[in-house]
Amino acid sequence: MNRRDIVKAAALAAGAGLVAAPAVAQSAPQIRWRLQSSYPTSLDTLHGACVYLAKAVAEATDGRFQIDVFAAGAIAPPLGVADAVQTGVVEMGYTGSYFYIGKDPAFVFGIGMPFGLNSRQQSAWFYHGGGLDLLNAFYARFNLHNLPGGNTGTQMAGWFRKEIKSVADLSGLKMRIGGLAGRILQKFGLVPQQLGAADTYSALERGTIDAAEWVGPYDDEKIGFQRIARYYYYPGFWEGNSALSFFVNLDKWRELPARYQSILATAAMAAAQDMQAKYDAQNPQALRRLVAAGAQLRPLPTEIFLEAFRAAEALYAEIAAQNPGFKTILDHVTTFRRDGYQWLQASDFTYDAMMIQALRQRG
């Protein structure tokens, strides 16, 4: 069964009973939308999710629902995609929700808070833990509807010009890092910068920033950070997962026939699955190439991890005391995190640790 058949079958099954058989033709009007990504076409994983979604929707509707895809900056600034969707400049956008914490810190939960869930837990929270309903109730205040559209998995901590051995080494460091992570690291004297992909590379090259985190080996290699900074740290505790969002203008979402809503949501889920599978297939080879080319792979010092965890908890408590909506989602997701890690400790994590040990012993 090909992608078209899978998406169409799943969407029709999900929409069964919503549209009576004689009304099916009336529920399939000709619609054309515009979707802008926050990412350039060169990032075939991130921007590629938009291409995947548009193709799947067109195939599942026999071409009656067309979505034209635009790369970063084509219509709106890369970090202004949510604003363009909110105001109706475009019907859809593809972006990371943490770019918009200036609107409300609760935007962070759509992508994953620092020291939050891993990618499997994030997906479980979205679809079976009540998370997506909570988020869309929040996003409705901004005329947005969110369809989760992919995950990078745990990201790398990024590229640094110098070794980082302690919390003290963060003081005065200028780093491209987005979202609440920047506010957390500010407590140690780090100076956060929020930049798009092209601006990040040029800033690191010119020396106006000292470090940059982006995604992981496959995307980082494409951008070329290894040509500028030598030390490559892991893991990025600020993105234990990174769930991307297809933001849809809420008014346009409500205007869609139920059948098209179902097809669009199903196509987004398929694009999300495809993205993480691609990262998991491509990152190992890319990491080997980077190390072979001279990248110095380093774990973040435990001191930084633990100090940052405590700083994050304090920041969340501070925000929650002033923002009841943030507190509602925070309480929900942290309870889900606690329960999830109790299970994963007994299942995947123990299995993974034992497999790593066994493979090392085998040589």
Residue pairs with C-beta under 8 A, 6 or more apart in sequence:
1 9
3 55
3 56
3 59
3 270
4 56
4 59
4 60
6 270
7 56
7 57
7 59
7 60
7 263
7 266
7 267
7 270
8 59
8 60
8 263
10 266
11 60
11 259
11 262
11 263
11 265
11 266
11 267
12 259
12 262
14 262
14 265
14 266
15 258
15 259
15 261
15 262
15 263
18 258
18 259
18 262
19 27
19 257
19 258
19 259
24 259
27 257
27 258
27 259
27 260
28 61
28 62
28 64
28 65
28 257
28 259
28 260
29 64
29 257
30 64
31 64
31 65
31 66
31 256
31 260
32 66
32 67
32 68
33 65
33 66
33 67
33 68
33 90
33 91
33 92
33 252
34 67
34 68
34 70
34 75
34 90
34 91
34 92
35 50
35 53
35 54
35 67
35 68
35 69
35 70
35 90
35 91
35 92
35 93
35 94
35 246
36 69
36 70
36 71
36 72
36 74
36 75
36 76
36 81
36 84
36 90
36 92
36 93
36 94
37 46
37 47
37 50
37 69
37 70
37 71
37 72
37 81
37 93
37 94
37 95
38 46
38 72
38 78
38 79
38 81
38 93
38 94
38 95
38 96
38 99
38 196
39 46
39 47
39 71
39 72
39 78
39 94
39 197
40 47
40 71
40 72
40 197
40 198
41 47
41 71
42 222
42 223
43 197
43 219
43 222
45 150
45 152
45 215
45 218
45 219
45 275
45 278
45 279
45 282
46 94
46 150
46 215
46 219
46 244
46 275
47 69
47 71
47 72
47 94
48 275
48 278
49 94
49 149
49 150
49 244
49 271
49 272
49 274
49 275
50 69
50 94
50 271
51 69
52 267
52 270
52 271
52 274
52 275
53 67
53 149
53 246
53 264
53 267
53 268
53 270
53 271
54 66
54 67
54 68
54 69
56 267
56 270
56 271
57 65
57 66
57 67
57 263
57 264
57 267
58 65
58 66
58 67
60 263
60 266
60 267
61 260
61 263
65 260
65 263
65 264
67 92
70 90
72 78
72 196
72 197
75 84
75 89
75 90
76 83
76 84
76 89
76 90
76 93
78 196
78 197
79 95
79 99
79 194
79 196
81 90
81 93
81 94
81 95
81 99
81 247
82 93
82 95
82 97
82 99
82 100
82 103
82 142
82 144
82 247
83 89
83 100
84 90
84 93
85 91
85 92
85 93
85 144
85 247
85 248
85 249
86 142
86 143
86 144
86 247
86 249
87 143
88 249
88 251
88 252
90 249
91 248
91 249
91 252
92 246
92 247
92 248
92 249
93 246
93 247
94 149
94 244
94 245
94 246
94 247
95 244
95 245
95 247
96 111
96 178
96 179
96 242
96 244
96 245
97 107
97 108
97 109
97 110
97 111
97 146
97 245
98 107
98 108
98 110
98 111
98 178
98 179
98 180
99 107
99 178
99 179
99 194
100 107
101 107
101 108
101 179
101 180
103 142
104 138
104 141
104 323
104 325
104 326
105 180
105 319
105 323
105 326
106 138
106 323
106 325
106 326
106 329
108 179
108 180
109 131
109 134
109 135
109 329
109 330
109 333
110 135
110 139
110 146
110 243
110 245
111 179
111 239
111 242
111 243
111 244
111 245
112 122
112 239
112 240
112 241
112 242
112 243
113 180
113 312
113 316
113 330
113 333
114 179
114 180
114 181
114 184
114 237
114 238
114 239
114 240
114 308
114 312
115 237
115 238
115 240
115 308
115 309
115 312
115 313
116 122
116 240
116 241
116 333
116 337
117 125
117 240
117 241
117 333
117 336
117 337
117 340
118 153
118 154
118 240
118 241
118 344
119 151
119 152
119 153
119 154
119 241
119 243
119 276
120 344
120 348
121 241
121 336
121 337
121 340
121 344
122 131
122 151
122 241
122 243
123 148
123 151
123 243
123 272
124 336
124 340
125 131
125 333
125 336
126 132
126 135
126 148
126 243
129 332
129 336
130 332
131 332
131 333
131 336
132 146
132 148
134 328
134 329
134 332
135 146
135 329
136 145
136 146
138 325
138 329
139 145
139 146
139 247
139 250
140 250
143 249
143 250
143 251
144 247
144 248
144 249
144 250
145 247
145 248
145 249
145 250
145 253
146 245
146 246
146 247
146 248
147 245
147 246
147 248
147 264
147 265
147 268
148 243
148 244
148 245
148 246
148 268
148 269
148 272
149 244
149 245
149 246
149 268
149 271
149 272
149 275
150 243
150 244
150 271
150 272
150 274
150 275
150 276
151 241
151 242
151 243
151 244
151 272
151 275
151 276
152 215
152 216
152 239
152 241
152 242
152 244
152 275
152 276
152 279
153 216
153 241
153 242
153 276
153 279
153 280
153 283
154 235
154 236
154 239
154 240
154 241
155 213
155 214
155 215
155 216
155 235
155 236
155 238
155 239
155 242
156 213
156 214
156 215
156 216
156 217
156 220
156 232
156 233
156 234
156 235
156 236
157 213
157 233
157 234
157 235
157 236
157 237
157 300
158 175
158 176
158 177
158 211
158 212
158 213
158 214
158 225
158 232
158 233
158 236
159 204
159 211
159 212
159 213
159 220
159 225
159 226
159 228
159 229
159 230
159 231
159 232
159 233
160 173
160 210
160 211
160 229
160 230
160 231
160 232
160 233
161 210
161 211
161 228
161 229
161 230
161 231
162 169
162 210
162 231
163 169
163 231
163 298
164 170
164 231
164 233
164 298
164 300
164 301
164 304
165 301
166 301
166 303
166 304
167 188
167 303
167 304
167 307
170 185
170 188
170 189
170 190
170 304
171 188
171 189
171 190
172 189
172 190
172 191
173 189
173 190
173 191
173 210
173 211
174 190
174 191
174 193
174 208
174 209
174 210
174 211
175 182
175 185
175 190
175 191
175 192
175 193
175 209
175 210
175 211
175 212
175 213
176 192
176 193
176 194
176 195
176 200
176 203
176 204
176 209
176 211
176 212
176 213
176 214
177 185
177 190
177 192
177 193
177 194
177 212
177 213
177 238
178 192
178 194
179 238
180 238
180 312
180 315
181 192
181 238
181 239
182 190
182 192
182 193
182 194
183 192
183 315
184 238
184 308
184 311
184 312
184 315
185 192
185 308
186 192
187 311
187 315
188 307
188 308
188 311
193 203
193 209
195 203
195 209
195 212
197 214
197 223
200 209
200 212
200 214
200 223
201 212
201 223
201 224
201 225
201 228
203 209
203 212
204 211
204 212
204 225
204 228
204 229
205 228
211 229
212 225
212 229
213 236
213 238
213 239
214 220
214 223
214 225
215 242
216 279
216 283
216 286
217 282
217 283
217 284
217 286
217 287
217 289
217 290
218 279
218 282
218 283
218 286
220 226
220 232
220 286
220 290
221 286
221 289
221 290
226 232
226 290
226 293
226 294
226 295
230 294
230 295
230 296
231 295
231 296
231 298
232 290
232 295
232 296
232 297
232 298
233 298
233 299
233 300
234 297
234 298
234 299
234 300
235 299
235 300
237 300
237 305
237 308
237 309
244 272
244 275
246 268
248 264
253 261
256 264
287 297
291 297
316 330
319 326
320 326
320 327
320 330
321 327
